[in-house]
């Protein structure tokens, strides 16, 4: 397999992860696994970690398995699917936990309109403290109206 195909597999997986994230967030996190996600919607959660952080482990597991099985006996397409999932997870951490929720104060004063739009959309998502009536379930692709406010 050539390097261009590996890059395309990684980029396609990264892109598809936004759809997976949206569906999982709406139907799993705000559905039958609300018990793990509910504390994330509570103001001023008093602990460093939330039950919601369990989802990092849940989402990392397929990536780890794909890395493993994609490297044995030699590098194959599964490794690059795992890489796309990993890059999406890293991006999710930087956008969601660092930029939006400020769990780490690394990008506190951004002036970037795209990033500000992501913050606004997520704030709208969090205005609902319960699992019903949610909106803006994605992370990177939010309605244009949030970038223009």
TAMO-V667622 format. One record per helix or strand. SS is the DSSP state (~ for helix, > for strand). FROM is the first residue (numbers start at 1). LEN is the number of residues. If there is no record, write none. Layout:
[[SS | FROM | LEN] [SS | FROM | LEN]]
//
This chain:
[[~ | 3 | 30] [~ | 34 | 8] [~ | 51 | 19] [~ | 77 | 24] [~ | 113 | 14] [~ | 145 | 4]]
//
